[in-house]
Amino acid sequence: MTLKFEISTEEMFWQEKMLRQIESCESIKELKEIATLLTKVATQRQVAIKALVKDALDEMEKGFLQ
C-alpha cells in the first residue's frame, strides 16, 4: 500500500492566501495574529492525524484478535 500526499486545490488556495497575507503584513501585531492562527491550525491538524492513526491501529488490533 502506497500513501499519496497530494495538496488539493482548496489547500493550495488557502496556502497562497496565507502567504500573501504574511507578505503584506505591516505590523508585528498582525504578524503575531497570523502566527497564532497558523499554530492553532497546525495543532488541530496534528490532533486529527493522531486520532485517525489511533483509530486505524485500534481497528487493526481488533481484526488481529478476532
N, C-alpha and C positions, 0 to 999 in steps of 0.2 A: 504494500500500500504506500503510495506516494502522496504526500500533502502538497497542495498547491496554494501558494500565498500570492494572491492577486489583489491589487488595490482596485476597488470599484470606482466607477465614475463619481458617485456621490462622495466617497472618501477623498478622491483627488480634488474635487471642487472645494471641499471643506479645508483640505490642506492648503490649497492655493489661497483661499480666503484668509486663513490664519497667517500665512507667510506675508501676504500683502499688508495685513493689519499690523504685524510686527514691524515691517519695513517702514510703514508710515507713522509709527509711534513718535510722538514729540515730547512725551513726558515720562519720567520714571514711574509715576503713579499708574499711568495707563499700561506701561510695560509690566509692572508688578501684577496688575489685574489679569492681564493675558497669561502671564506665567502661572498664576494661581488657577485660572480656568484650565489650562493645559495639564497642570499637575492633578487636578481633580479628575479630568477625563482619563488620564493615564492610569490613575489609581482604580477608577471604576472598571476600566477595561481589564486590568490585571485581576481584579476580584472576579469578574465574569469568566475569564480564562481559567483561573484556578478552580472555580466551581464546576465548569464544564469538564475539566480534566478529572476532577474527583468523581463526578457523576459517571463518567466513562469508565474509570477504574473500578468503581463500585459495581457497575453493570457487568464488567468483565469478570470480576471476582464471583458474582452471583452465578454466572454461566459456568465457571470452573467448578463451583461447589455442587452444582446440580447433577 
